Amino acid sequence: MAHIANLPMMPLIPTTSSNETKEIAFKTAPSASKLQIKCFLESFYGLEVQKVRTLIMKGKKKRYAGSLVAKPDYKKAYVTLKNPLSFSHNPFPFTFTLQGNKNEKMLTTHS
């Protein structure tokens, strides 16, 4: 498993609105196995993985200029964690506020 660091994984946005999440969805390469996904998440991110469920999503096919164009297939992995992960309510904690003059901008954080 020397090539485990090259495994492309993109987290998908969780659909639940709660603060603590026990299941996360990832988009990964179709060749990735459940064991590779589990080892990658435990070694690279330090997560404790309980189980991994996968499914292969077929790429969408569209007509473009009279020919059929297909997006590539990908694998979706649903990872159940042993310990829940907590996310903040606001995914963008920084906001710009305008001062008196329009050229003066201030960066503030939410607390």
Summary of the structure (lengths in Angstrom):
residues: 111
radius of gyration: 19.7
end to end distance: 42.1
largest distance: 58.0
contacts: 231
relative contact order: 0.21
helix: 15%
strand: 47%
